[in-house]
Amino acid sequence: RRRWINSTIHNLLELLLVRDLCGTFCCSMHFLVLMDLLGNVILPSSVVFCYYLIVARCFGEPVALPLLLMALTFVLQGAMILVTTQRIGYIYWMLIYILAIPVWNLLMPLYAFWRFDDFSWGRTRPSDPALSKAAFITDDERLALEPIPLKRWRDWVRGNPAGLPPQPQS
């Protein structure tokens, strides 16, 4: 989970620097990448805010409308599940998902951010086979990068004005 979060945020930040992404304004990949990045960063605070609304309502604060809208979104999702699948079992899985939201969207990301540089846990694949006891990829299995054409998007479009994929040479 730590590697997933770190690489997700790192990759999204790197994608923001790429100039050759397609689209314009709100339909651009830059905009979508930025929204995805903001969603990943803001998600833990939104769970905290939901808990704040629930606790504030318990103490008599007038926060019924935001809670009602939040509940309405879950009810509408449940209605869509029933309409499209007509299986009540999926509603139970949705309830399990709702109960797991704090774990996956608050506790795990916060733990991963807190232990950002702690490599003592989660070591799944060693990068240097000489340092590990077992090599996962042999030299025969390595990916040959030479046959992969490396082109910028605009260069590929210039070479293929019709937008057709290149035909294999036989």
FIFI-214704 format. One record per residue: residue number from 1; x, y, z negated of N, C-alpha, C in turn. Coordinates in nm, 3 decimals. Atoms other than C-alpha are relative to their C-alpha. Layout:
<sites>
seq; n_u; n_v; n_w; ca_u; ca_v; ca_w; c_u; c_v; c_w
NUM; X; Y; Z; X; Y; Z; X; Y; Z $
...
</sites>
This chain:
<sites>
seq; n_u; n_v; n_w; ca_u; ca_v; ca_w; c_u; c_v; c_w
1; 0.083; -0.119; 0.000; 0.000; 0.000; 0.000; 0.088; 0.126; 0.000 $
2; -0.088; -0.116; 0.006; 0.286; 0.239; -0.082; 0.057; 0.029; 0.138 $
3; -0.058; -0.021; -0.133; 0.450; 0.185; 0.255; -0.105; 0.047; 0.098 $
4; 0.105; -0.042; -0.091; 0.118; 0.224; 0.430; -0.029; 0.148; -0.017 $
5; 0.030; -0.141; 0.025; 0.047; 0.559; 0.264; 0.116; 0.087; 0.044 $
6; -0.115; -0.080; -0.038; 0.399; 0.689; 0.310; 0.012; 0.008; 0.151 $
7; -0.017; -0.002; -0.145; 0.415; 0.586; 0.673; -0.117; 0.070; 0.067 $
8; 0.114; -0.069; -0.060; 0.064; 0.715; 0.745; 0.021; 0.150; -0.003 $
9; -0.019; -0.145; 0.011; 0.138; 1.063; 0.616; 0.121; 0.044; 0.082 $
10; -0.118; -0.035; -0.078; 0.485; 1.065; 0.772; -0.031; -0.002; 0.149 $
11; 0.032; 0.009; -0.143; 0.354; 0.950; 1.110; -0.094; 0.111; 0.044 $
12; 0.091; -0.109; -0.037; 0.072; 1.204; 1.108; 0.074; 0.133; 0.005 $
13; -0.080; -0.123; -0.005; 0.317; 1.482; 1.024; 0.088; 0.004; 0.125 $
14; -0.082; 0.005; -0.121; 0.543; 1.367; 1.306; -0.085; 0.023; 0.125 $
15; 0.087; -0.020; -0.116; 0.250; 1.356; 1.549; -0.039; 0.146; 0.018 $
16; 0.033; -0.142; -0.012; 0.170; 1.717; 1.470; 0.108; 0.077; 0.076 $
17; -0.110; -0.068; -0.069; 0.510; 1.810; 1.616; 0.009; -0.035; 0.148 $
18; -0.006; 0.042; -0.140; 0.452; 1.631; 1.947; -0.080; 0.098; 0.085 $
19; 0.066; -0.100; -0.084; 0.368; 1.879; 2.222; -0.086; -0.062; 0.110 $
20; 0.066; 0.059; -0.117; 0.243; 1.636; 2.488; -0.126; -0.078; -0.034 $
21; 0.125; 0.069; 0.032; -0.075; 1.521; 2.314; -0.112; 0.058; 0.085 $
22; 0.105; -0.042; -0.092; -0.386; 1.537; 2.527; -0.109; 0.079; -0.071 $
23; 0.115; -0.071; 0.051; -0.692; 1.757; 2.484; 0.026; 0.147; -0.024 $
24; -0.010; -0.143; 0.030; -0.764; 2.120; 2.403; -0.088; 0.034; -0.119 $
25; 0.070; -0.057; 0.115; -0.879; 2.306; 2.092; -0.055; -0.109; -0.092 $
26; 0.057; 0.097; 0.094; -1.121; 2.096; 1.879; -0.011; -0.140; 0.059 $
27; 0.002; 0.132; -0.063; -1.109; 1.811; 2.128; 0.141; -0.051; 0.025 $
28; -0.138; 0.040; -0.024; -0.732; 1.782; 2.114; 0.043; -0.105; -0.102 $
29; -0.055; 0.098; 0.092; -0.532; 1.506; 1.957; 0.067; 0.070; -0.119 $
30; -0.058; -0.074; 0.112; -0.353; 1.770; 1.748; -0.105; 0.026; -0.108 $
31; 0.108; -0.028; 0.094; -0.683; 1.865; 1.589; -0.041; -0.128; -0.073 $
32; 0.040; 0.126; 0.063; -0.778; 1.502; 1.526; 0.106; -0.051; -0.096 $
33; -0.108; 0.042; 0.089; -0.438; 1.423; 1.378; 0.000; 0.086; -0.127 $
34; 0.005; -0.089; 0.116; -0.464; 1.728; 1.151; -0.117; -0.037; -0.091 $
35; 0.116; 0.038; 0.081; -0.812; 1.623; 1.036; 0.026; -0.132; -0.073 $
36; -0.034; 0.127; 0.064; -0.688; 1.270; 0.967; 0.099; 0.021; -0.114 $
37; -0.098; -0.031; 0.105; -0.393; 1.407; 0.770; -0.067; 0.066; -0.120 $
38; 0.071; -0.066; 0.109; -0.617; 1.636; 0.567; -0.089; -0.099; -0.075 $
39; 0.084; 0.101; 0.065; -0.855; 1.347; 0.500; 0.080; -0.091; -0.091 $
40; -0.084; 0.087; 0.083; -0.573; 1.128; 0.371; 0.050; 0.071; -0.125 $
41; -0.053; -0.074; 0.114; -0.443; 1.401; 0.143; -0.111; 0.040; -0.096 $
42; 0.110; -0.051; 0.083; -0.782; 1.524; 0.016; -0.082; -0.112; -0.063 $
43; 0.086; 0.109; 0.046; -0.943; 1.183; -0.039; 0.004; -0.023; -0.152 $
44; 0.003; 0.019; 0.146; -0.826; 1.135; -0.401; -0.073; 0.111; -0.074 $
45; 0.068; -0.110; 0.069; -0.951; 1.479; -0.501; -0.151; -0.004; 0.022 $
46; 0.145; 0.010; -0.022; -1.291; 1.413; -0.345; -0.063; -0.102; -0.094 $
47; 0.052; 0.098; 0.096; -1.334; 1.106; -0.565; -0.010; 0.063; -0.138 $
48; 0.003; -0.070; 0.129; -1.245; 1.316; -0.870; -0.117; 0.097; -0.004 $
49; 0.112; -0.094; -0.005; -1.499; 1.577; -0.760; -0.134; -0.072; -0.015 $
50; 0.124; 0.077; 0.016; -1.770; 1.311; -0.731; -0.022; -0.038; -0.146 $
51; 0.012; 0.031; 0.143; -1.696; 1.200; -1.086; -0.036; 0.125; -0.081 $
52; 0.033; -0.124; 0.068; -1.706; 1.562; -1.197; -0.150; 0.031; 0.012 $
53; 0.143; -0.026; -0.020; -2.053; 1.601; -1.046; -0.086; -0.092; -0.087 $
54; 0.077; 0.095; 0.081; -2.178; 1.289; -1.222; 0.007; 0.037; -0.148 $
55; -0.016; -0.036; 0.141; -2.036; 1.393; -1.559; -0.070; 0.133; -0.029 $
56; 0.066; -0.129; 0.020; -2.161; 1.751; -1.518; -0.151; -0.017; -0.007 $
57; 0.145; 0.025; 0.003; -2.511; 1.622; -1.445; -0.041; -0.065; -0.132 $
58; 0.031; 0.063; 0.129; -2.498; 1.406; -1.758; -0.004; 0.102; -0.114 $
59; 0.000; -0.105; 0.102; -2.424; 1.720; -1.961; -0.100; 0.112; 0.029 $
60; 0.108; -0.094; -0.026; -2.718; 1.906; -1.807; 0.033; 0.113; 0.095 $
61; -0.034; -0.105; -0.097; -2.538; 2.119; -1.549; -0.090; -0.014; 0.124 $
62; 0.087; 0.007; -0.118; -2.747; 2.208; -1.241; 0.076; -0.039; 0.127 $
63; -0.073; 0.049; -0.118; -2.562; 1.994; -0.986; -0.080; -0.110; 0.069 $
64; 0.083; 0.106; -0.057; -2.856; 1.787; -0.868; 0.007; -0.003; 0.152 $
65; 0.000; -0.002; -0.146; -2.842; 1.901; -0.505; 0.123; -0.069; 0.059 $
66; -0.115; 0.074; -0.056; -2.482; 1.788; -0.435; -0.008; -0.150; -0.026 $
67; 0.014; 0.143; 0.029; -2.551; 1.457; -0.609; -0.107; -0.063; 0.089 $
68; 0.106; 0.051; -0.086; -2.871; 1.415; -0.411; 0.050; -0.019; 0.143 $
69; -0.055; 0.012; -0.136; -2.690; 1.480; -0.082; 0.100; -0.116; 0.009 $
70; -0.095; 0.110; 0.000; -2.415; 1.237; -0.178; -0.074; -0.134; -0.002 $
71; 0.078; 0.123; 0.006; -2.669; 0.969; -0.269; -0.074; -0.024; 0.132 $
72; 0.071; 0.013; -0.126; -2.860; 1.040; 0.051; 0.090; -0.057; 0.110 $
73; -0.090; 0.055; -0.102; -2.553; 0.967; 0.263; 0.016; -0.151; -0.017 $
74; -0.012; 0.145; 0.022; -2.515; 0.625; 0.100; -0.130; -0.072; 0.032 $
75; 0.129; 0.063; -0.030; -2.887; 0.550; 0.129; -0.021; -0.009; 0.151 $
76; 0.015; 0.004; -0.145; -2.886; 0.643; 0.497; 0.092; -0.104; 0.064 $
77; -0.088; 0.105; -0.050; -2.587; 0.419; 0.556; -0.062; -0.137; -0.023 $
78; 0.067; 0.126; 0.029; -2.773; 0.137; 0.386; -0.119; -0.024; 0.092 $
79; 0.113; 0.014; -0.092; -3.079; 0.205; 0.599; 0.048; -0.038; 0.140 $
80; -0.055; 0.035; -0.132; -2.867; 0.192; 0.914; 0.047; -0.146; 0.003 $
81; -0.042; 0.141; 0.007; -2.722; -0.140; 0.801; -0.122; -0.091; 0.012 $
82; 0.121; 0.084; -0.006; -3.071; -0.281; 0.747; -0.064; 0.004; 0.139 $
83; 0.064; -0.012; -0.131; -3.202; -0.149; 1.078; 0.080; -0.074; 0.106 $
84; -0.081; 0.059; -0.107; -2.910; -0.269; 1.287; 0.027; -0.149; -0.020 $
85; -0.034; 0.141; 0.020; -2.834; -0.604; 1.122; -0.114; -0.083; -0.056 $
86; 0.113; 0.067; 0.064; -3.152; -0.690; 0.932; 0.046; -0.111; -0.095 $
87; -0.053; 0.096; 0.098; -2.942; -0.870; 0.671; 0.025; 0.073; -0.131 $
88; -0.010; -0.065; 0.130; -2.973; -0.775; 0.306; 0.137; -0.025; -0.064 $
89; -0.131; 0.031; 0.056; -2.638; -0.937; 0.226; 0.101; 0.110; 0.024 $
90; -0.092; -0.109; -0.029; -2.458; -0.649; 0.392; -0.019; 0.116; -0.097 $
91; 0.025; -0.105; 0.100; -2.621; -0.411; 0.143; 0.078; -0.031; -0.128 $
92; -0.078; 0.037; 0.118; -2.460; -0.607; -0.140; 0.148; 0.029; 0.021 $
93; -0.140; -0.032; -0.030; -2.123; -0.574; 0.031; 0.023; 0.150; -0.002 $
94; -0.012; -0.145; 0.006; -2.188; -0.203; 0.065; 0.007; 0.048; -0.145 $
95; -0.005; -0.036; 0.142; -2.252; -0.181; -0.309; 0.137; -0.033; -0.059 $
96; -0.135; 0.034; 0.045; -1.923; -0.361; -0.374; 0.100; 0.103; 0.052 $
97; -0.087; -0.103; -0.058; -1.754; -0.114; -0.140; -0.012; 0.131; -0.079 $
98; 0.020; -0.125; 0.074; -1.907; 0.181; -0.326; 0.066; -0.009; -0.138 $
99; -0.065; 0.016; 0.130; -1.788; 0.041; -0.657; 0.153; -0.002; 0.010 $
100; -0.145; 0.007; -0.018; -1.438; -0.008; -0.513; 0.060; 0.131; 0.049 $
101; -0.052; -0.127; -0.050; -1.407; 0.347; -0.379; 0.101; 0.063; -0.096 $
102; -0.101; -0.062; 0.088; -1.232; 0.477; -0.693; 0.133; -0.073; -0.001 $
103; -0.126; 0.075; 0.002; -0.976; 0.198; -0.681; 0.081; 0.028; 0.125 $
104; -0.074; -0.011; -0.126; -0.884; 0.222; -0.313; 0.025; 0.144; 0.042 $
105; -0.014; -0.137; -0.046; -0.932; 0.595; -0.263; 0.053; 0.096; -0.106 $
106; -0.055; -0.087; 0.104; -0.805; 0.730; -0.596; 0.119; -0.065; -0.069 $
107; -0.106; 0.061; 0.079; -0.601; 0.489; -0.805; 0.119; -0.046; 0.085 $
108; -0.110; 0.050; -0.083; -0.399; 0.322; -0.529; 0.079; 0.113; 0.066 $
109; -0.081; -0.110; -0.056; -0.304; 0.644; -0.344; 0.077; 0.078; -0.105 $
110; -0.073; -0.073; 0.103; -0.215; 0.820; -0.667; 0.119; -0.080; -0.052 $
111; -0.110; 0.085; 0.043; -0.005; 0.526; -0.780; 0.111; -0.002; 0.105 $
112; -0.099; 0.002; -0.107; 0.165; 0.516; -0.441; 0.075; 0.132; 0.009 $
113; -0.067; -0.129; -0.002; 0.236; 0.889; -0.445; 0.091; 0.016; -0.122 $
114; -0.078; -0.013; 0.124; 0.360; 0.868; -0.804; 0.131; -0.079; 0.011 $
115; -0.118; 0.085; -0.014; 0.603; 0.587; -0.716; 0.052; 0.003; 0.144 $
116; -0.037; -0.019; -0.140; 0.696; 0.728; -0.377; 0.135; -0.061; 0.034 $
117; -0.135; 0.046; -0.030; 1.064; 0.639; -0.398; 0.042; -0.122; -0.080 $
118; -0.032; 0.119; 0.078; 1.044; 0.332; -0.619; -0.005; -0.122; 0.092 $
119; -0.006; 0.113; -0.091; 1.160; 0.043; -0.402; 0.015; -0.133; -0.074 $
120; -0.013; 0.124; 0.075; 1.167; -0.214; -0.681; -0.120; -0.091; 0.019 $
121; 0.118; 0.083; -0.024; 0.818; -0.334; -0.590; -0.036; 0.010; 0.147 $
122; 0.048; -0.001; -0.137; 0.678; -0.428; -0.253; 0.106; -0.021; 0.105 $
123; -0.102; 0.026; -0.101; 1.000; -0.534; -0.082; -0.041; -0.124; 0.077 $
124; 0.053; 0.113; -0.077; 0.855; -0.750; 0.191; 0.093; -0.046; 0.110 $
125; -0.086; 0.037; -0.111; 1.101; -0.740; 0.478; 0.134; 0.071; -0.012 $
126; -0.132; -0.065; 0.003; 1.473; -0.679; 0.444; 0.038; 0.049; 0.139 $
127; -0.036; -0.056; -0.130; 1.612; -0.459; 0.720; 0.134; -0.053; 0.049 $
128; -0.131; 0.052; -0.040; 1.959; -0.614; 0.721; 0.005; -0.150; -0.031 $
129; -0.001; 0.144; 0.026; 1.962; -0.993; 0.767; 0.125; -0.047; -0.075 $
130; -0.122; 0.041; 0.070; 2.320; -1.008; 0.634; -0.016; 0.014; -0.150 $
131; 0.021; -0.021; 0.143; 2.200; -0.879; 0.297; -0.107; -0.092; -0.058 $
132; 0.108; 0.084; 0.050; 1.904; -1.113; 0.274; 0.040; -0.146; 0.008 $
133; -0.029; 0.143; -0.001; 1.898; -1.484; 0.213; -0.051; -0.067; 0.127 $
134; 0.058; 0.060; -0.120; 1.682; -1.557; 0.516; -0.027; 0.110; 0.102 $
135; 0.029; -0.095; -0.107; 1.668; -1.374; 0.847; -0.136; -0.033; 0.059 $
136; 0.134; 0.024; -0.052; 1.315; -1.329; 0.974; -0.002; -0.002; 0.152 $
137; -0.005; -0.004; -0.146; 1.409; -1.255; 1.335; 0.140; -0.039; 0.043 $
138; -0.130; 0.041; -0.051; 1.685; -1.433; 1.515; 0.036; 0.088; 0.119 $
139; -0.044; -0.081; -0.114; 1.890; -1.274; 1.792; -0.076; -0.037; 0.127 $
140; 0.074; 0.042; -0.118; 1.697; -1.478; 2.049; -0.141; 0.060; 0.004 $
141; 0.137; -0.050; 0.007; 1.365; -1.335; 1.929; -0.009; 0.153; 0.005 $
142; 0.002; -0.146; 0.001; 1.462; -0.967; 1.937; -0.067; 0.053; 0.127 $
143; 0.071; -0.062; -0.111; 1.257; -0.741; 2.162; 0.099; 0.067; 0.094 $
144; -0.085; -0.063; -0.100; 1.431; -0.642; 2.482; -0.063; 0.133; 0.040 $
145; 0.056; -0.132; -0.026; 1.379; -0.267; 2.518; 0.031; 0.052; 0.140 $
146; -0.039; -0.049; -0.132; 1.542; -0.228; 2.860; -0.114; -0.001; 0.102 $
147; 0.105; -0.001; -0.103; 1.239; -0.333; 3.072; -0.115; 0.099; -0.028 $
148; 0.109; -0.091; 0.033; 1.010; -0.085; 2.894; 0.030; 0.137; 0.058 $
149; -0.026; -0.133; -0.058; 0.981; 0.234; 3.102; -0.031; 0.109; -0.101 $
150; 0.019; -0.112; 0.091; 1.022; 0.549; 2.896; -0.025; 0.125; 0.083 $
151; 0.037; -0.119; -0.076; 0.835; 0.843; 3.051; -0.085; 0.089; -0.087 $
152; 0.094; -0.093; 0.061; 0.665; 1.153; 2.928; -0.133; -0.014; 0.072 $
153; 0.133; 0.013; -0.057; 0.293; 1.168; 2.991; -0.009; 0.077; 0.132 $
154; 0.011; -0.080; -0.123; 0.325; 1.446; 3.250; 0.079; -0.063; 0.114 $
155; -0.077; 0.068; -0.105; 0.595; 1.251; 3.438; -0.076; -0.121; 0.053 $
156; 0.078; 0.115; -0.043; 0.374; 0.943; 3.447; -0.116; 0.044; 0.089 $
157; 0.113; -0.050; -0.079; 0.080; 1.149; 3.578; 0.049; 0.046; 0.137 $
158; -0.054; -0.043; -0.130; 0.299; 1.303; 3.851; 0.028; -0.120; 0.089 $
159; -0.030; 0.120; -0.078; 0.404; 0.955; 3.961; -0.124; -0.080; 0.036 $
160; 0.126; 0.071; -0.024; 0.044; 0.825; 3.951; -0.114; 0.101; 0.009 $
161; 0.103; -0.104; -0.007; -0.184; 1.102; 4.078; -0.142; -0.054; -0.011 $
162; 0.135; 0.057; 0.010; -0.483; 0.868; 4.096; -0.028; -0.051; -0.141 $
163; 0.019; 0.048; 0.137; -0.428; 0.765; 3.734; -0.004; -0.151; -0.010 $
164; 0.002; 0.146; 0.001; -0.392; 0.399; 3.828; 0.125; -0.052; -0.069 $
165; -0.120; 0.058; 0.062; -0.160; 0.179; 3.625; 0.094; -0.054; 0.107 $
166; -0.094; 0.052; -0.100; 0.158; 0.073; 3.804; -0.022; -0.148; 0.025 $
167; 0.019; 0.140; -0.038; 0.130; -0.254; 3.993; 0.127; -0.078; -0.028 $
168; -0.120; 0.081; 0.024; 0.364; -0.535; 3.891; 0.068; -0.036; 0.131 $
169; -0.076; 0.033; -0.120; 0.639; -0.598; 4.141; 0.024; -0.150; 0.003 $
170; -0.019; 0.145; -0.010; 0.654; -0.952; 4.270; 0.107; -0.035; 0.098 $
</sites>
